Amino acid sequence: MLSIQNQWTLITGSARGLGALTAKLLAQQGCNLILHGREVSHCDEILRDVLASGVEAYAVGAELSDPDAIRGMLEEIDRRTPSVGVVFNNAGMQTGYLENYFETPVSDFTISFQINTIAPALICYHFLPKMMATGFGRIVNVTSGITLEPEQAGYSASKAALDKITIDLASRIDGTDVMLNLVDPGWCRTDMGGIRAPNAPKSAIPGLAVPAFLDDQRSGRLFRAQEFAGLSLEEAVAKAERV
């Protein structure tokens, strides 16, 4: 299993839910963390938790539906942390479930694509060239397994677009030590997933983090976090390496 100890790691949407759980796991592995929320103050609790683990960490705030806010966040990160080795594009938003999907509003598509597709794409475009220049990097884009549900058209389409962008970008770096992959956490009982979801949030850990610890120079793959539920991180990485 690759060690990413001391690597500066950006996790978007890490104020709560799966992002916060991922941050805690990475802090246990000795990663320095850049936490993100819509407001910096939203990360206060998780920031205290990871700092107590003995790693370095700070928080940034940005509304990911606003490209200018994203650029401002990235400029701040560049000033404070010249070298980011790992990125988790975890933040996302899910529009409401529409029984009458023929009345899906245009806004469901626009806001979904802004946050779920454009924001992670801009972050990839920012960090990938830097990682390619240094010869090392890991980017993990969090996707969704939702399919055949026109009731969630905006959300599912935006995640499908993220998959396409990720796979296309990955084709340019496959075989190098800069790796870009996808992970699907499964339907979890988070604020976004809702109380009807079958999986506890912790079931997505360590699976969500697995692609960051792989060392096989293979990009463009999709990992399903629920397939690693109940395993230690070491066991999960070993299982992923056999695929």
Summary of the structure (lengths in Angstrom):
residues: 243
radius of gyration: 16.8
end to end distance: 14.5
largest distance: 51.7
contacts: 828
relative contact order: 0.14
helix: 47%
strand: 15%
